[in-house]
């Protein structure tokens, strides 16, 4: 929890310069120096800081804001003219004196001012200014002051004293080496004032990483994940304008996506991403004299270090001396930085990326080829060898294509599992050069693998289609089976239900007509269409066909049949495979042995068997990092590491649901439950709404039931329960119904439907017998304890929960219901309270705390109770709940809610729900 003090920045305004604004506000206070210069590079936010400062000072002083541009340099006393116009906008009585001074300025502007004339004008202007104190003058881009006004700076400010209450804050650009921009007259005046204690300098440094995060949060109205912050902060080098332009560019390119109010970089969009114009880029695009051409050339060749200058000159047809002069100009404009070895690099990488996207295709190819030739000949080198490979892809046929193909294929294989974007980029480029069928088949298979490994199933399927249609004769049966599954997965990812149905019926013009492959491919298409019973029946009926085929086809058939068993309530084949790994036909092949273990782990995770999963991982030597993201989510969800689980869930949703894996649907169900248990009820409902069109609908309906029941919508919650039951029965699902039947039994009991409750108890008993898991058994016992009022059943459920304390949330829910069923309520609820705390289930902590208090049992101390009540209330308010809804969720009265809200706002300094919600989103208020 954090406390916000009045006056601090709030919400999505992204006030990331609050400290700088506060310091400048102090600089304009009583007794401060008359002049403060705020200096920074283009795009660092000098004008934004002045705007914020003006807002804060306006209630206590007259504030005049002058914004200057380059054209203002040519108008003598132009800044003073504008200042006096602003000064007299609401003071008609001073109009004669002001007109007199304006006339004096008009006459003086026609000649070079003498010291006496300057002193006379300064006295006259100061006389007007002092009549409207306290006065703060804010001058943006003061480097554009005209020469006549610059001569007035020193005499005017020397007339200011602590008693006059006149302050000036001026912004200046800085150039290379942090030197101030401006005319010699202006800089000389500032130096003299500073030496005499009449002026001070403040540098506006690049944003810190934390400030970049705050700005990003405001720009995308979501919390950026760490990877996105790191990438954009580095690309912008903390420059706010560059960071803002990057966000707009990423959005336009589809490289940003928000999942559960968290913003992510979409990995499948390659860099560089084009950005909008901003001050640092404008120094290049708006300049003449070949500046843009040089900058674009250096954007490509710059990584070649000291060799880049000569190569760039040759590419442009310039003399090296001419090129160096432009490079010096770009250094002075803070576009480039000169390295110690004499090379050049872009100060802000985003500027380089923006320039790269603007170079024409022929120029890109030509420059890339020049770079490749230089490296291959040994006349130049780069620190990052992957850059050369990117140049090869850009150069195309302008380089030795045989050597290029060898390099790209070799390195594409190298990064196949670690950097999918690079692997795809490099392998795709070789397709233009590799024409012989065997070699082309090999490249397409690698490209398909790269896409599939990195969750680009649709694109992987397209590659597989090419091979199957044009190069099937170059594949052995095992390769044909692998590509067939990739192709079918791609159809499912594209929601191509028509072609999936054709394959399921055995009528595909693309897939091999081998009988065993046809059976397994039909089964896979059925499975992806969520026709699990038909999948099982087909594989059982044609078992002799596919088991006698090649190792890979046989193992796919085994895997699909075991998965059907788990989903439909027969785990025997899975447990047989776990006990006898030699039953896997391809177990002797290391890569496939790893896939077998992953499959077994995934199935056990779906069943909630965390202890067995950990034993399996240890025994097989699998590293947790080798598991698919959805599996790692399940490990963290079951183990109670919910922050990590939600991050993995969002990453999985970012890549889309994999219809081949039931765990992906259960992942969504568990993510909804996490959010609901923590109090994020609106987020949970939004996630449910986004997920419902997918398969295994019963799991989503049941998850949303838990949210509606918290909101007190009993009718809506019951409707979802019945919808879940119908969906489960229609699909033959047993997996995911373990606690569904128990919830239906409790619902029936609440409606005094004893016979209906007994029906759901029987369903729970059947599921427990079929799955034979701890999760299924404890839910059966809970249903029986509730409906039949059997203390022994509640005791058995609690005993299982205590044995499964390593699955804290499920154990806590079991102990909560066991206590409600009469099993040692104080002990059960106290244990549940502790376990809910381990996972951060604040909603349930509040409910259990109330149960303990209402039943006269000892509960947590006052300090802990107050802190947790405030945390939950803040979350619920941020979720947009009305006072009436808050009263229902918190099981209290609306009047009590009003009192709690008053105390919350008083303690935290927030004045509205909107401010509080924004504070939670930005991380200013920590929940």
N, C-alpha and C positions, 0 to 999 in steps of 0.2 A: 504494500500500500504506500502511496506517496501523497504528500500534501502540496497543493498548489496555492501559492501566495497571490493575493490580489495584484493585478498589474502584470502578471506573467503572461507569456504568449499562450494562446489556446488554440486547440483544434486544428482544422485543416487550412488555416491561413498559412501554415508552414513558416512561422516566424523563427527562422534559424539564426538570426543575428541579434537576439535579445540582449546579449551581453554588450555588444558594440553599441546598440541603441542606448542602453542604460549608461554607458560611459560617456557618450556624447551628451546625453541629457544632463549629466553632472557637469560637463564642460561648459554648458550654457547657464549654469546656476549663478547665484550671487557670488561675486568675488573671483569669478573664473577669468581666464585669459580671454581677450576679445576675439581671437581667431583660432579656430581648430580646423586643420586640414586633414581630411580623410582621403587617403590615397590607396589605390588598388588597381589591379590590371583590368582590362576590358572584360565586362561580363561578371565581375565579382560581386555586383549587387550594391554599388555605391548609391545609385538613385533610389533603390528600394529601401535602404537604410534611412535616407533622408525623408522619404515618404512616411515611414513608421515614426521617425523622430518628430515630424511635423504633427502627426496625430496626437502624440503624447504631450507636446508642448502647447498646442492650440488652446486648451482650457485655461492656461496660466499666463500666456504671453501672446503678443501679436506676432504672427509668423508669416514671413514673406518668402516665397519660393521662386527662384530664378533657374530656369533650365536653359543652358547655353548649347549652341551647336557651332560647327566650324564657320558657318557664314557670319556669325556674330563678330568674328575677328575684324571684319572689314568696316564695321560701323562705329565711328568714334563715339565714345561715351554711350554706346548702345545699351550696355548693362545698366548704367545709371539712369538712363531714360526710363527703361522698363521698371526699375526699382521704384522710381518716384511715382510712376503711374499706379503701381500696386499700392504704394503707401497712401495715396490720396483717394483711393476708391471710395472710402466712406467718410472723408473729412473735407466737406465742401468749404468750411471756413478757412482752410489753409490754402485754398486754390490760388489766390494772388501770389503768395510767397513761392508756391511751387512753380507757377508759370514763370516767375522771374528767374528762378534757378534753371528751368528748362531753356529759357532764352539764352542765359549765360553759357550753357553747355553747347547750344547750337552754334554760337559765335566762336567759342573756343575750339570746337571740333574742326574748324576750317584751317587751323594753323597748328604748328608744333608747340605744345604748351611749355611755357617757361616755369621755373620753380615758383615764382610769385603767383602766376595764374593757377597753378595746381593747388597752392595753399589757399587761395581765395575760394576756389570751387569746393575744396574739402570742407572749409569752414561753413559755406552756405549749405552744402548737402547735410553736414552733421547737424546743423541747426534744425533742419526738417526732421531728421531721424530722431533726435532726442525728445521731440514732442510726443512721441508715441511709444515710450518705454513702458513696461519691459518689451523689448523688440529682439526677435531672433531672425536673422537673414540666412536662408539656406541657398547655396549656390551650387548647382550640379554641373559638372564638367567645366570647372573654372579655368582649365587650360585654354579654353576658347575666348577668354576675356580679350577685348580689344586693347591696343597699346595705351590709349588715353585713359581707359578705366584702370588699367594695371598701375599707372603712375599714381592714381588716387588711393590705392590700397593702403600704403604705409601711412600717409598723413591722416587719412580717415581713422584708421584703427589706433593711431597714437593719441587721438583725441578721446578715445573711449577709456573709461576708467570703471572701477568697481561701482561707483555711484551712478553711472549713466545707464546701466542695465541694458547695454546693446551687445549682442553676441553674433558672430558670424561663423557658420560652419560651411566650408567649401570642400568639394570633392575634386580630386585631380587623378588623372591616369598616371600609372607608372610604366616605364619602359624597361629596357634591358638593364639588369643589375639593380632593379628597384629605383632607378633614377626618376625624379618627378618630371612630368611633361609640363610645357608652358613656355611662354616667352621669357627671354632673359630678364626683362623688366619685372615680370610677375615673380619669377623665382628669386630674383635679387631682393625684392620687397619682402617676400616671405622669410628669407634667410635673415634679414635684418630684424624683422619683428620677432622671430624665434630667438635670436641672440639676445634681444632685449627683454625677453620674458613676456612678450605680447602675443605669442602664437605657440601652438604646439602641433605636433604631427602624430596622427594615428594611422597605422597601416591596416588595411582590411585584407587579412590573410585568406587563403583558400579555406573552404569549409573543412571541418574535421569529418571523420567518417560518421560520427554521431549526428552532426549537423546535416550531412548528406542524407542520412536515413530519415531525419525529420522532414526535410524538403521533399524527398521522394514520397513519403507518406501523404503529404498534402497534395502532391501532384496527381497521384493515382487513387487517392481516397481509399487506400488499403495499406496494410502493413507489408512493406517489402521484405522478402526473405533475405537471409544473410548473403546468399550467392549473388542476388541481384544488386544489393547494396555494394558489395565488393566490386563487381564488374563495372557498374556505372560510376562509382566514386573514382575508381582508377582511370576510367576512360575520360572523365571530365576533369580529373586532377583537382577536384574540389571547387571547380568554377560553377557557380549557380546557373549562369546563362547556358553554359554548355550542358549541364546536367538537365536543365529544363528542355533544351532542344533534343537531347538524347531520348528523353521520355516520349516526346511527341513523335520522334522518328521510330522508336521501337513500337509504339502503338500503331503507327501507319503501316509498318512492315508485318504486323501480327506477331511481333516478338515478345509481347507482354500479355500475360493472361492472369486473371484474378480467380483464385479458387478459395472458397471459404474466407473471404475478406483478406486474403494474403496474395500479394503480387509476386509472380515468378517470371523468369526469363524462359521463353520457349526455346529449347535447345535446337529444335529442328530448323530454326531460322538462322542462317549462317551470318557471321560478320563479314564485312562491315555493314552497318545499318545506316542508311541515309538520314541526315538530321536537317532540321530547319535552320534558317539563317540565325546567327547570333554574333555578338560583337567580335569575338576572336576570329570567326570565319569571315566576317565582313571585311576585316583587315586584308584578306586575300582576295575575295571575290569582288570587292568594290574598288580595288586598286588597279591602276593601269601599268604601263611600262613592262609588260611581260611578267608581272608578279605572280599572277594566277598560274601561268604556264610553268614557271619555275617551281612553285609550291606543289602543283600536281605531279610534276616529274619527281620531285624529292619525296612525295608521298609513296611512290613506288620504289625508288632507288635509294632512299635515305638509309635503310638498314645495311647497305653495303659500306657504311662508314666513310673513311677517307677516300675511298675509290669513287664515291657517289658523285662528287663534284665534277670530275673529268667526264664520267659517263653521262651525267645530266647535260653538260655543255655539248657533248657530241650529239646527244639525242635531239637537242633543240637547235643545233647548228650555230651556237654562240661561241664567243671566245670565253675562256675561263675567267678572265678578269671581269667581264660583264656579268657573268653568272654570280661571281662572288659578291659584287656590289648589291645585287638583288637579295642574296642570302643575308648580307649584313642588314639590309632593310627589314627583312623578315625577323631577324633576331631582335632588332630595335623595337619592332611591333609586338614582341613577345609571342610570335607564332612559332619560331624555331629557337632551339637552345644549342649553343656551340659546345660540343664535347671537348674534353681535354686533348683527345687525339686529333682534333681538327675536323671531325665529322659533325653532322647536324642531325638532330632529332626534333620531333614536334613536341612542344611543351605540353600540349593537351592532346592525347591520342585521338579524342573524338574529332578534332579538326582534321587529322590525317584521314580518318575513316570517311568523313564527309567528303573530302576531296577525292578519295578513291572512287566513291560512288558516282562522282560527276565526270570522270574521265571517259571519253568515248571508247568503244570496243576496239577499234584499230590501234589507238594510242596505247591502250592497256596491253594488248598483245605484243606490240612492238617493244615497249619498255620492259615487259616481263621477259621477253626473249633476250633482250640485251643483258638483263640481270643474270639469267641462266647461263648464257655464254661466258659472262665474266667469271662466274663461280666455277663452271666446268673447266675453264682454261687456267684457273688458278690465279688470275689477276685480281680477284676480289674474294672476300669471304664474309660470312654472316655468322652471328652467334647462335641463331636458331635455324637449324637445318630444315625444319618444316616449312620455313618461308620459301626455300628453293622449290619445294614440291608444289606449293601454291602457285609460284611463278610458272612452273611447268604447265599446270592446268590452264593458266591464263594464256600462255604463249601458243598453245596448240601446235599446229604444223610448222611453226617458225623455228622449232628446235628439232633435234634428232629424235624422231618419234619412237624408234626402237629402244634407245637408251631411256627415254622418258617413260615408256610403258613399263620397263623393268623396274625403274625406280618407284613408280607409283604403285605397282602391284605389290612389290616387296614391302613398302611402308604402309600400304593399305591393310595388309595382313597384320603388320606390327601393331596398329592402333585399332584393330577391328573391335576389340572388347572395351577399350578405354576411351576412345574418342570417335563416336559414330559419325559426327559431322565431317571430320577430316577423312575418315575411311570412305565415306560415300562420295565426297568431292573428288578424291584422287582416283578411286576405282571407276567412277562414272566417266572421268576424262579419258581413260584408256579405251573405252568402248568405241571412240572415234577412230582409233588406230589399230585395234585388234580385230581382224576380219576372219581369220581361220576358225572354223567351228569349234574345234577342241579348246583352243585358247579362249575364245569368246565365251564358251560355256563356263569355263573355270572362273572368268571374271564376273559373269552374271551371278554365279552361285555365291561368290564372295560378297558381291554387292547386296544380294538378297539377304545373306546372313547378317551383314552390317546393319541393314535396316531392321531386320527382325530382332536382333539382340538389343537394339535401342528403341524398341516399342514403336516402330513405324510399320505396323503390320500391313496396312493397305499398300504402301509403296513396295514393301518386300514381296507382297503377292503379285504386283505388277512385274517385277523382275522374274519371279518364278514362272509366271505365265509365258514370258518370252522364251525361257529355256524349254519349258514343256511343249510349247507349240513348234519351236524351230530346231531344237537340239536334243530332242528326247533320245535319239539314237546314240548319243555320246554319254548317256547316263547308265550306271548300273542300277539294278532294282532298288538298292538301299538309297542311293542318291535320288532316284525318282520318287521314293516314298517321302523322303525329307522335303523335297521341293513341293510335293503334292500338299502336304500339311501346311506349308508356308502359304501356298496359293489359296487354300481353303480358308485359312485364318485371315488373309487379306480380304476375301469376299465378305466375311463376317464383319470385319472392321469397317467396310464400306456400306454395310447394311444391305448388301445385294442378296436379298432373300430369294429372288427368282432363280439365280444361278445356284445358290445353295440347295434349293429344292430339287433342281435338276440332278445335282450330284447325289443328293440323298436318295433319289429314285434310280440311280445308276445310269444316268444319261448325260454324260459330259463329253464334249468334243475335245476338251483340253487334256484331261487326265489319262494316264496309261490304262490300257484295257487288260492288264494282268489281273487274274481273278482275285488273288489275295489282296492286291493293292486296292482293287475296286471295293472289296468288302470294308477294309479299314477306312478308306476315303469316304465311303457312304456313311459309315458309323460316325466319323468325325463331323461331317456335314449335319447329321442328325443331332449330334451333341451340341454343336454351335447354334442350332435352332431350338435348343432347350427341349428336345424330344428325347429325354433320357430313357424312358421305358423302351421306346423303339430301338434306341442305340443298344441297350442291354440285350434285347431279344435278338437283334440281328447278329451281334457278336457271339452270343450263345449258339444260335442256330448254325452259323457258318464257322464255328470254332476250328473244325478240322482244316478248313481252307487257309485261314490266316496263320494258324500256329505252325503250319508246315512251310511257311514262306521264309524269306531272308530274315536275319536277326532283327533288323530295324522295324520292318513291318510287324513282325511278331510282337516286339516290345511295345509298339504303339497300340496294338490291339489289346495287349495285357493292361496297359496303362488306362486306356479308355474304359475297359470293362471294370477295373478296380474303382475308377472314379465314379462310374455309374452306381456301383455298389454302395459307396459312401453316401452319395446323394439320395439314393432310394432306400437306404436303411439296411444294407448288408455289408458289413465291414470285414467279412471273413477273408476275402481275397486280399485285401490290403494287409491284414495281419499275417497272412501266409507269406506274402512278399517280404515283409519286414523280417520275419523269422527265417526265411530261406532266400537270401538274395541271389543264390545261384539259379533261381527260376528265371531271372532276367537273361535273355538269350545273348544280349550284347554286353554282359557284365564284364567281359574281358577287355573291353575297349574303354580306356580311362575317361574319355569325354562323356560317354554314355553312362558309365558307372556313376559319375557325378550327377547326371540328369535323373537317374533312378533314385538316388538319395534325396534329391530336391523334391521329387514327386512324393515320396513317402512322407517327408517332413511336411509338405503342404497339406496332404490329406489328414495327417494327425493334428495339425494346427486347426483345421476346420472342425475337428471333433473336440477341440479344447483340451487335448491331452498334452499340456505343456511339459510336464515332467518327462514323458516318453519322448517328446521332441528333443529336449535337451540331451537326453541320453543318446538318441540317434545321431545328433549332430556331433557329439563327442566321439562316439564309437566309429563314425565314418570319416572323421578328420575334416569335416566340412568347416569352413570359416563362415561366420554369420554374414560377413560381407559378400559371400558368394551366392547367397540366397536372393531370389527376386524381391523387389521392393515390397510387394504385397505380403510376402512371407515374413519379412522383417517387421512390417506393421503388426501382424498378428502376434509375433513374439513380444513386441513392446506392449500391445494392448493387453494381452493376457497377463504379462508380467507386471503391469501397473505403471509402466513408463509412458504416460499418456502424452506428454509434450512431444517426445520423439515419435510416438505413434501417429499423432495428428500431422506432423511434418511429412512423414512417409505417406500417409493417406492422401494428403494434398498433392504430393508428387505423383502418386499413382493416378489420381483423377486427372492430373494435368496431361498425362499421356493417353487418357481414355480408358474405358473399361475393356478388359479382355474377356470376351464371351466364352472362351474355352475354360476359364478358371472360375469355379464357384466362389473361390476365396475372394475374388474381386467384388462380388456382390455382398458377401459377408463383411468385407472391409467397410463398405459403405454403411451397412447396418451398424457396425461397431462404432464408426465415426459419429454417426447420429447419436448413438447412446452416450458417447463421451461428451459431446456438446451439451446434450440434455442434462446429464448428471452434473455438469459444471455450471449449469444455469443459462447457457447460450441457447435459449429456446427458439428464437427466430432463426438463428443460423442453422440449427438442427432441422427445422421445417423446410428451409430453403434447400438444404442438401437433399432432403427426402424428395422434394418436388423435382429437383434436377435429375434424380436417379430412378424415378419410378418407371419410365418407359423401358428400362432394361429388363433382363431376365430375373428369375427368382424373386418375383414381386412380393411374395409373402414375407421375405426378410425385411424389405423396406417398409411395408405396411406395419409390421410388428414394431419396428423401430420408431416409426412416427406415433404409434399408439402411446409409447412411453412419454412422448412430448405432450400430446393432447391431454393425457391424464394428469400431468403436472399442472397444466393450465386450467384444470377443472372442467374440461369439456368431456364429460362422461359419455354422452351420446355419440359424439364424434369418435372418441377413443374406442368404444365398443364396436362401432361400425368398421373401424380399421382392423380390429381383432377378427371379426367375422370374414372380412375381405381376405385377410392373411390366411385364414383356415381354408377358405374356398380355393385360393390360389395354390396352396400347398397340395390340396387334394387333387386339383385338376392336373398338376404336373407330376403327381406321385412323389413329391418331395417328403423326405423324412428329415434330412439335414436342415437345420435351422428352425425346427419346430420344438426343440427340447423344452424351452421355456414358454413357448406359445401356448401349449395346452395348459400349463400351470396358470398363466394369466387368464385364459378363458375360464378356467375353473373358479378362480377368485372373482372374476366378473359375474359369473352366474350366481355365486353365493351372495354377492352384494345385491343382486336383484331377487333374492329369495327363490332361485331356481335350483332346488336341490338335485332333481333328477338330471338336469342339464349338466350341473357340476359333476355328477358321478360319471356322465358320459365322457367329459374331458379328462377325468382321472383315468378312465380306461384307456383313452388315447395316449396319455402320458406313460402309462404302464407298458403299452405296446411299443412305444418309441424307445423306452429304456431297455426293453428286451432286445429290440432290433440293433440299436447302436451299442449298447452295453458300455457306456462311458460314464464317468463320474458326473459329468454335467447332466446327462439324461436321468440318471438315477436320483440325484439330489432334487431335481425339479419334479420328478414323479412323487418323491416323498413329501415335498412341500404341497403339491396339489392334494395329495391324500390327507395330509395333516389339516389343511384348510377345510376341505369338504366333509371329511368324515370325523373331524375333530379328534385326531389320533395323536396324542402326545408322543407316542413311540416313533411315529413317522417323522414328526418335527425333530426329535432327538437324532434319528438316523441322518436326516438332511444336514443338521448342524455338525454331526461327526464328520461327514464327508467334507463339509466346508472347512473345518479346522485342519483336515489333512491336506487341503488344497490352499493353504494360506499363500502359497506362491502365485496364486491367481486371485489377487486381492479383491477386485471388484465383484466378481461372481461369488466369491466367498462371503463378502459383506452383504450382498443382496440376499443370499441364502440365510445368513444369520439374522438379518432384519425380519424376514418372513417367518423364520423359526420362532423368534421372540414373539411376533404377533400371534402365532399359533399356540403360544403358551409355554414354549421351552425356555426356561430360565431367562425371562425377559431382560433383567438388568445386565446379566453377564453377556447375553447374545448381542444386545444393543450396544453395550460398551465396546465389545470387540468389533462390531460393525462400524461404529463411529471411528475407531482407530484405523481400520482398513480403508474406509472412505477417505480419510485424511491422506493416506499414502498416495492415492491417485488424484487427489484434488477434486473429488466429487462434492462440491460445496452445497449443491441442492440437497443431496441425501444426508450430508452432515447436519444441515439445518433441520431436516425432518427427524432424524434420530435424536438430536439434541432436544427437540420439542417433546418427543416421546418420553425421553428420560425425565424431563422436568414435569410433564403432565402426570406421570405415574409415580412421582415422588422419589425418583432414584437420583443418586449423585451424578452430576454431569460436569462438564468443563467449567473452568473458572470464568469470572465475569469479563476479564480482559480478553481472553480467547474468544468468548462468545460474542462480545461487541465487535471485535475485529472481523470475525467470520460473517456475522450478520451484515456488516457494512460492505464487505467484499461481495457477497451474494446480491445485496440490494443494488450495488453499483452495476453489476453485470446485468441484472434484470432491467434496470433503468436504461442502460445502453442498448438493450435489445428492443426498446420501444414499447414496453408494457405500460398500460394505463394504471392509474391507482387502483381501480377495481381489480384488474388482473393481478397486480402485485399483491393485493389482499388475499386473493385466492391461492396464489402460489405459495405465499408465506404463511397461509392459514391464520390470518389475523384480520383486523378491521381496517377499513379505509382511513379512519381517523388515526389509527396507529401507524399506518403507512405514511401519512402526512407528517407525523412527528418524526419518524425515522428519516424521512427525506430532509427535513429541516436540519436535523443533527448532522446528517451526512454532508450537506452543503456547507454548514457552518464549520465543520472540522477540516474540510478539504479546500475551501476557498472557491469552489465552483458556484456559479449563480444560476445555472439552468441545466436541464437534462441534456440539451444539445452540447453544452460545454463539457459536461461529464463524459458523454459518449465520445466526443472528439478526443478528450484526454486519454480515454482508454485505448482508442484506436492508435494514437501516436505513441503510446507507451508512457506518456507523462503520468498517468495514473495506473499503477501496476495492480492487476487483479491476480 
